[in-house]
Amino acid sequence: MSPAISLTAIGLVVVATIGIGLFGLRISRTTSDFYVASRAVSPRWNASAISGEYLSAASFLGVAGLVLVNGADMLWFSVGYTVGYLMLLVLVAAPLRRSGAYTLPDFAETRFESPVVRRICAGLVVGIGTLYLLPQLHGAGLAVQTVTGAPPQVGAMIVAVIVVINVAAGGMRSITFVQAFQYWLKLTALATPIFVILLAWHQPVGVLDSLHGAAAEWAEPLSRAGGRDHPLYATYSLLLALCFGTMGLPHVLVRFYTNPDGRAARRTTVVVLALLGLFYLFPPMYAVLGRTFAPDLVGAGGDTVVLELPGRVFPGTTGDLLGALVAAGAFAAFLSTSSGLTVAIAGVIDQDLLRSRLHRWTGGDYVAVNSFRIAALIAMIVPYLAFTVTGALSLADTVGLAFALAASTFCPLLVLGIWWRRMSTTGAAAGLVVGGIAASAAALVNVAGAPEGGWPRALVGQPAAWTMPLAFLTVIVVSKLTPHRIPAGTARSMVRLHTPEAVDVDRGLPSR
Amino acid sequence: MQSLIQSQLRLTLVVIGSVVLVLGSIPLLFWLVPPTRTLSVLGLPLPWVVLGILVYPVMYVAARIYVRNAERIEAEFTEFVGRQ
């Protein structure tokens, strides 16, 4: 792989990202612009932006790597990432937009009328966001290392600095443009090498050799090719985490508030499903080709297969150019997901932790936007420090834990909060705490060193199948026990969440 | 109002139920009928065709159907409220 061409391509992505970000700065003026682009982004722009933000290092590099190493069971990762949006669509998309809240803690506070629930949510947003930023930085380090041989800290630092500059400069409006651009860049970067390879092969049959024959055990589902015990349990638990975790990811939710109304929120989600399905056709192809052309990567963890494959298939200039394109796409993935996460985390840090304190310290002599900029810096420094001290889990595995945590906390809060009128404030808090503790305990055990094997390892490695029902059960049981703690405004909240905008009703909130 | 929420919830549960039934039965099928794990369809193994290609258009169509029905429920509600 030629470092010069790849570095030029990465440089172009960085320049384009900052350029579009600065363009956004010129038109984003108010705090509302900063957070949600004044809620006037059309469904197509928004869908490209949501997909661009969602397709992270785990999707761009991690899925192909996991399938390459662990075989067909890992195809469920991309399926789950996509089905998560279908669940989000049918359970929360329109009501969430109609809730009129800016962030998850906002939603929790207006629905449950409790600053305590709000504070727990703020903590969870920071926690899930950090857990999700970690693999982005790890992926960036890996990409720069593959291209230039520099230590992983370099790539992580580059992404961290650019994201903070971009988020602090333009906020959400510029991020919408940047994200939409990055979806198409990522799709192009991933698809082009595959098409070139398929065109260059006069007999495409040979390309599929790794799927058939004696050495094809990896291509069978439930085959334990990746050395995982209880593959059936792991498959169901993973599917559950991904399907119901998506709606609880902080950067995904913030993005839904940029739709003009509930109907647009639904239509946007449908377009997102199409864009994601299109994208996820490609990573498995890298795994299949990788088994033939780069079998040595199977033992090396596999996360670099997308980056290395073009160079392996075409030694020479063609390989260099395609490799540069893929490296650029990978960088787009780190930048876009990290930007979205940073906006979401910074929004929460700004509103819930920083602004009131800044106000007290400076005696009101500050600009609200500056508080957001400081928050953006904090939002990135924490995961960067975590990155420098933690070991390397596989990209998609770390992301899987973030999904499990979201599925065990925000999923019950949102689903029951939107559809169940007898949910009590105490029940909401208890569910968040129990689900949060159970899922983070599993994540910590994983990072510290997973159990040897058998059921303990399976249960800790894919915790959602027990932590998510546990959280739901906690909310329901505690709510039944504390009927006097059902929020007084529940009926009005339900009207606000479910009434179409065309109907004129008292929503209990000033229209923004 | 209660009836609006109930019809939306019913629609949501139908969609989730179908997805659980369809997606949930795939690993079970591979588990119970091992030959399906290696069955070849158009030169590709069945699991790869289903999980790598087929699921995506199916999910998209499910989403389209859901949105059409959800908007119909809302339109009926809006009309009903407007007539009162």
Interface residues (C-beta under 8 A of the other chain):
Chain A: A72 L75 W76 V79 T82 V83 Y85 L86 M87 L89 V90 L91 A94 V205 L208 L211 H212 A216 A219 E220 P221 L222 S223 L232 T235 Y236 L239 R263 R266 R267 T269 V270 L273 A274 L276 G277 L278 Y280 L281 P284 W419 M494 V495 H498 T499 P500 A502 V503
Chain B: M1 L4 I5 Q8 L9 L11 T12 V15 I16 V19 L23 G24 P27 L28 F30 W31 R37 T38 S40 G43 L44 P45 P47 W48 L51 G52 I53 V55 Y56 P57 M59 Y60 A62 A63 R64 Y66 V67 A70 E71 E74 A75 F77 T78 V81 G82
